[in-house]
Amino acid sequence: MKLWRTLSSKIQPGVFLPVLGVCVVLYFAYHAVQGERGIRALLDYQHRVEKTKIQLAKIKSERIRLEHRVSLLRSDNLDPDLLEERARAVLNFAHPNEIAIILK
């Protein structure tokens, strides 16, 4: 109690509330920037969203490419060259006059 009287007598009247107000504002400003849902976290989330959108675009283009190849193997518009290519790859077949080069 004596410490409080000593401190309160040395501090000018009317200074405590403004200092407390500044401390509270600084506390909230710090957490608005550095906090879990602050500005830095928002920027990090936006960066992750952009990376995910790029990844999604790549996956969509790969899917379109694969759907096109599948459509070429359907019976209504069968592509003989693609069918032969897939049969050779899956069954490991080759023509007698072909030369196979194995790379390691």
C-alpha positions as CSV (number, residue, x, y, z in Angstrom):
1,M,0.0,0.0,0.0
2,K,2.9,2.3,0.8
3,L,4.4,1.6,-2.7
4,W,1.1,2.6,-4.3
5,R,1.0,5.9,-2.4
6,T,4.6,6.6,-3.4
7,L,4.0,5.8,-7.1
8,S,0.7,7.7,-7.1
9,S,2.3,10.8,-5.5
10,K,5.1,10.8,-8.1
11,I,2.8,10.4,-11.1
12,Q,1.1,13.5,-12.3
13,P,-2.7,13.5,-12.0
14,G,-4.4,12.8,-15.3
15,V,-1.5,10.8,-16.8
16,F,-2.5,7.3,-15.9
17,L,-5.6,6.9,-18.1
18,P,-4.0,8.2,-21.3
19,V,-1.0,5.9,-20.7
20,L,-3.3,3.0,-20.1
21,G,-5.3,3.9,-23.2
22,V,-2.1,4.0,-25.3
23,C,-1.1,0.6,-23.9
24,V,-4.4,-0.9,-24.7
25,V,-4.3,0.5,-28.3
26,L,-0.8,-0.8,-28.8
27,Y,-1.9,-4.3,-27.5
28,F,-4.7,-4.5,-30.0
29,A,-2.7,-3.0,-32.8
30,Y,0.0,-5.6,-32.3
31,H,-2.5,-8.5,-32.3
32,A,-4.2,-7.0,-35.3
33,V,-0.9,-7.4,-37.2
34,Q,0.8,-10.4,-35.6
35,G,-2.2,-12.3,-34.2
36,E,-3.6,-15.6,-35.3
37,R,-6.2,-13.8,-37.4
38,G,-4.2,-10.7,-38.1
39,I,-2.9,-9.1,-41.2
40,R,0.1,-11.4,-41.6
41,A,-2.1,-14.4,-41.3
42,L,-4.5,-13.0,-43.9
43,L,-1.6,-12.4,-46.3
44,D,-0.4,-16.0,-45.6
45,Y,-3.8,-17.4,-46.3
46,Q,-4.1,-15.4,-49.6
47,H,-0.7,-16.7,-50.7
48,R,-1.8,-20.3,-49.9
49,V,-5.1,-19.7,-51.9
50,E,-3.1,-18.5,-54.9
51,K,-0.8,-21.5,-54.8
52,T,-3.8,-23.8,-54.5
53,K,-5.6,-22.1,-57.4
54,I,-2.5,-22.6,-59.6
55,Q,-2.3,-26.3,-58.5
56,L,-6.0,-26.6,-59.3
57,A,-5.5,-25.2,-62.8
58,K,-2.7,-27.7,-63.4
59,I,-4.9,-30.6,-62.2
60,K,-7.8,-29.4,-64.4
61,S,-5.7,-29.2,-67.5
62,E,-4.3,-32.7,-66.8
63,R,-7.8,-34.0,-66.3
64,I,-8.9,-32.5,-69.6
65,R,-5.9,-34.1,-71.4
66,L,-6.7,-37.5,-69.8
67,E,-10.4,-37.2,-70.7
68,H,-9.5,-36.5,-74.3
69,R,-7.3,-39.6,-74.4
70,V,-10.1,-41.7,-72.9
71,S,-12.5,-40.3,-75.4
72,L,-10.2,-41.5,-78.2
73,L,-10.4,-45.0,-76.8
74,R,-14.2,-45.2,-76.7
75,S,-15.8,-47.5,-79.2
76,D,-17.8,-44.8,-81.0
77,N,-14.7,-43.0,-82.1
78,L,-11.8,-45.4,-81.7
79,D,-8.4,-44.2,-82.7
80,P,-6.4,-47.2,-84.0
81,D,-3.0,-45.6,-83.4
82,L,-3.8,-44.8,-79.7
83,L,-5.3,-48.3,-79.2
84,E,-2.1,-49.9,-80.7
85,E,0.1,-47.7,-78.5
86,R,-1.8,-48.6,-75.3
87,A,-1.9,-52.3,-76.2
88,R,1.9,-52.3,-76.8
89,A,2.5,-50.5,-73.5
90,V,0.3,-52.7,-71.4
91,L,1.0,-56.1,-73.1
92,N,4.7,-55.4,-73.9
93,F,4.2,-56.4,-77.5
94,A,6.3,-55.3,-80.4
95,H,6.5,-56.1,-84.1
96,P,9.2,-58.6,-85.2
97,N,11.1,-55.9,-87.2
98,E,11.2,-53.4,-84.3
99,I,14.2,-52.7,-82.2
100,A,13.8,-52.1,-78.5
101,I,16.3,-49.9,-76.7
102,I,16.2,-50.2,-73.0
103,L,17.4,-47.2,-71.1
104,K,18.5,-47.4,-67.5
